[in-house]
Amino acid sequence: MSIADKIFKENIKNILDNGVWDKEYNVRPKWSDGTPAYTIKKFGIINRYDLSKEFPILTLRKTFFNNAIDELIWIWVKKSNNTKDLNSKIWDLWADKDGSIGAAYGYQLGVKHKYSDGEFDQVDRILKDLKEAPNSRRLITNIFNHADLFKMGLYPCAYSMTFNVEGDKLNGILNQRSQDMLTANNWNVVQYAALVHVMAKVSGLKPGEFVHVIADAHIYDRHIDICKELLEREEFNAPKLIVGDIKNFYDLKVDHFELEDYKFHTLDKKIEVAI
């Protein structure tokens, strides 16, 4: 059984059994036909994945690994806010006519800040400290910049990453304000678990634990039936993640990752996305 499948099922069952609906509110998200997209949610879900044991990707349904990694590279390596630098179309709905999503995501990671030892953007600060001060308790990135929110096509959902070294292992905590559990939960888990793997590799460390903190974990009303279907499925074993030889973080490509023996169930129903 995949650990990611087990955790996902526990989360979904918890939300469906104990969650709270928002149907009494004038909700912002809408379906493509203009109908309000209501959700049932649980507050403050925390999941832990031991990356030294297995890679946390779902087998209950396919997670599009290459596209997820491509978006991760777009944000963390390219530090881009333009969809022209992204191979998939997942951000097109929030981009302007020139492809920009405004001062969001990669843009925020690329802004340089002054420190006592020089100017660094947030990613370079982490890379430097992991090599020179791995015992630091200040290894934090944060892209929820209130001063720039009005310039963003979409407020960041996954907004803060905290790294922490324990012995020879690198751990990471992802803080997320909002999570569409069916559409995006494992997508984000896969991305940031892979990020911990790569940050560890270029820093001479081993991947440790990945912790995912979700403030608002929700299931949309039109996703309920698919979620119930996934709860009834049998899990496959998790695939093995192989990370190729990489020394410079900024050389990272999708091809540096390989999923060995990734088996998954197909999903017959199309998942509608609320906007």
URGIJO-V715706 format. One record per residue. N is the residue number from 1. RES is the residue in three letters. PHI is phi in whole degrees, -180 to 180 (none if undefined). Layout:
N:RES:PHI
N:RES:PHI
This chain:
1:MET:none
2:SER:-72
3:ILE:-62
4:ALA:-62
5:ASP:-63
6:LYS:-61
7:ILE:-66
8:PHE:-60
9:LYS:-62
10:GLU:-61
11:ASN:-63
12:ILE:-63
13:LYS:-64
14:ASN:-61
15:ILE:-66
16:LEU:-66
17:ASP:-82
18:ASN:-126
19:GLY:-76
20:VAL:-119
21:TRP:-82
22:ASP:-112
23:LYS:-69
24:GLU:-87
25:TYR:-105
26:ASN:-86
27:VAL:-76
28:ARG:-74
29:PRO:-66
30:LYS:-133
31:TRP:-82
32:SER:-61
33:ASP:-89
34:GLY:89
35:THR:-72
36:PRO:-58
37:ALA:-98
38:TYR:-84
39:THR:-134
40:ILE:-111
41:LYS:-139
42:LYS:-126
43:PHE:-94
44:GLY:71
45:ILE:-87
46:ILE:-126
47:ASN:-119
48:ARG:-122
49:TYR:-127
50:ASP:-88
51:LEU:-71
52:SER:-76
53:LYS:-99
54:GLU:-164
55:PHE:-88
56:PRO:-86
57:ILE:-115
58:LEU:-68
59:THR:-113
60:LEU:-62
61:ARG:-154
62:LYS:-75
63:THR:-100
64:PHE:-78
65:PHE:-58
66:ASN:-62
67:ASN:-67
68:ALA:-64
69:ILE:-68
70:ASP:-60
71:GLU:-68
72:LEU:-59
73:ILE:-64
74:TRP:-55
75:ILE:-83
76:TRP:-93
77:VAL:-99
78:LYS:-76
79:LYS:52
80:SER:-99
81:ASN:-124
82:ASN:-121
83:THR:-67
84:LYS:-68
85:ASP:-94
86:LEU:-117
87:ASN:-80
88:SER:-94
89:LYS:-106
90:ILE:-66
91:TRP:-105
92:ASP:-60
93:LEU:-67
94:TRP:-108
95:ALA:-100
96:ASP:-84
97:LYS:-64
98:ASP:-94
99:GLY:94
100:SER:-85
101:ILE:-102
102:GLY:82
103:ALA:-82
104:ALA:-121
105:TYR:49
106:GLY:-57
107:TYR:-56
108:GLN:-66
109:LEU:-68
110:GLY:-90
111:VAL:-73
112:LYS:-84
113:HIS:-127
114:LYS:-87
115:TYR:-128
116:SER:-65
117:ASP:-110
118:GLY:132
119:GLU:-107
120:PHE:-144
121:ASP:-83
122:GLN:-67
123:VAL:-70
124:ASP:-63
125:ARG:-63
126:ILE:-64
127:LEU:-61
128:LYS:-65
129:ASP:-70
130:LEU:-63
131:LYS:-89
132:GLU:-102
133:ALA:-144
134:PRO:-64
135:ASN:-86
136:SER:-63
137:ARG:-106
138:ARG:-121
139:LEU:-86
140:ILE:-131
141:THR:-114
142:ASN:-151
143:ILE:-109
144:PHE:-88
145:ASN:-91
146:HIS:-60
147:ALA:-66
148:ASP:-112
149:LEU:-58
150:PHE:-69
151:LYS:-95
152:MET:-100
153:GLY:-66
154:LEU:-151
155:TYR:-61
156:PRO:-61
157:CYS:-87
158:ALA:-86
159:TYR:-117
160:SER:-145
161:MET:-124
162:THR:-115
163:PHE:-105
164:ASN:-152
165:VAL:-96
166:GLU:-128
167:GLY:69
168:ASP:-106
169:LYS:-113
170:LEU:-102
171:ASN:-106
172:GLY:-146
173:ILE:-122
174:LEU:-101
175:ASN:-101
176:GLN:-133
177:ARG:-77
178:SER:-149
179:GLN:-144
180:ASP:-77
181:MET:-65
182:LEU:-75
183:THR:-77
184:ALA:-123
185:ASN:-59
186:ASN:-73
187:TRP:-56
188:ASN:-70
189:VAL:-60
190:VAL:-61
191:GLN:-60
192:TYR:-82
193:ALA:-66
194:ALA:-64
195:LEU:-62
196:VAL:-62
197:HIS:-57
198:VAL:-72
199:MET:-59
200:ALA:-65
201:LYS:-63
202:VAL:-76
203:SER:-107
204:GLY:74
205:LEU:-119
206:LYS:-111
207:PRO:-68
208:GLY:-111
209:GLU:-107
210:PHE:-114
211:VAL:-115
212:HIS:-116
213:VAL:-108
214:ILE:-117
215:ALA:-72
216:ASP:-124
217:ALA:-97
218:HIS:-133
219:ILE:-122
220:TYR:-74
221:ASP:-56
222:ARG:-82
223:HIS:-104
224:ILE:-58
225:ASP:-63
226:ILE:-65
227:CYS:-61
228:LYS:-64
229:GLU:-64
230:LEU:-64
231:LEU:-63
232:GLU:-89
233:ARG:-83
234:GLU:-82
235:GLU:-92
236:PHE:-94
237:ASN:-71
238:ALA:-68
239:PRO:-74
240:LYS:-97
241:LEU:-91
242:ILE:-114
243:VAL:-106
244:GLY:-68
245:ASP:-67
246:ILE:-148
247:LYS:-112
248:ASN:-106
249:PHE:-54
250:TYR:-78
251:ASP:-89
252:LEU:-61
253:LYS:-131
254:VAL:-56
255:ASP:-67
256:HIS:-71
257:PHE:-110
258:GLU:-139
259:LEU:-99
260:GLU:-93
261:ASP:65
262:TYR:-87
263:LYS:-107
264:PHE:-153
265:HIS:-81
266:THR:-86
267:LEU:-118
268:ASP:-76
269:LYS:-88
270:LYS:-78
271:ILE:-89
272:GLU:-78
273:VAL:-108
274:ALA:-83
275:ILE:-124
